[in-house]
Amino acid sequence: MPEFVTEVREIFQKKYVKVALKDKSRLEEIQIVLNNLPSVKGANITKNKELDLTVYPANVYSAKETEAEVNKTLSIVFSSRPADPIIEEDILSGISENAYKKIVDLLYYFGKNLEKYTSLHSKFDEEGFREFFLPYLNSMSPSHSATGETFNKIGKTDILVQNQKGENVFIAECKVWGGEGQIHPAIDQLLQRYVTWRDEKLAFIIFNKTVKGFTEIIDKAIEAIKAHPLCKKYIGKTQDSTASFIFTHPEDAAKEVKLELMMFNCA
């Protein structure tokens, strides 16, 4: 049996999508992922001959369209490692280093898989890329939520992860590559408009859609960030297209902010 199978069914002249998983232990995780898809009105764990998922299409989608999005999404989910549903809290800093690394790793793995799906990412603008990641971030933990275009401080952040108390644990800005000249204004926007005194864990995510020579683009982005006035330290590359930095907090010179540069080649 493959990792999952889907089938369109009908009851009382209403069609829905049945999803069966090989690994039943991931039912709750996949339920969260599917419930965040635009074409899904609701995904419920149900028991017939065995436990599976019953997925109902949103009002403007057909069951076939919902099935297609479910298949595409689950293909990406199961091509990477399973998401660990546990986020460790650190009361003193608001978010532990392990949790921050988990969020960054999750973004990297699914972003890297997105690169393979040209038919999907070719239609994306910055909003589309942002919306792609939200279901996976929401699959991390039932006690954390990831939202897009959410007000924080004086602007709308692209990606905001909060805990059950409404405390910010992660903020990210998404941009489509338009040259190294966009780097400083984008970081200024992130630091000055969205980051409060308590926010310490950030990411700057860049998607290349048009330029050949991705390695050169990565190098240009890193050098531009290193030259930012608030950049305190370049820690180094963490993956082939990600890098870590320490910034001085824009509101308090005695505080530091971690920023992860993440770049994906969707050309």
Secondary structure, 3 states (H helix, E strand, C coil): CCCEEEEEEEECCEEEEEEEECCHHHHHHHHHHHHCCCCEEEEEEEECCCEEEEEEECCCCCHHHHHHHHHHHHHHHHCCCCCCCCCCCCCCCCCCHHHHHHHHHHHHHHHHHHCCCHHHHCCCCHHHHHHHHHHHHHCCCCCEEEEEEEEECCEEEEEEEEECCCCEEEEEEEEECCCHHHHHHHHHHHHHHHCCCCCCEEEEEEEECCCCCHHHHHHHHHHHHHCCCCEEEEEEEEECCEEEEEEEECCEEEEEEEEEEEEEECC
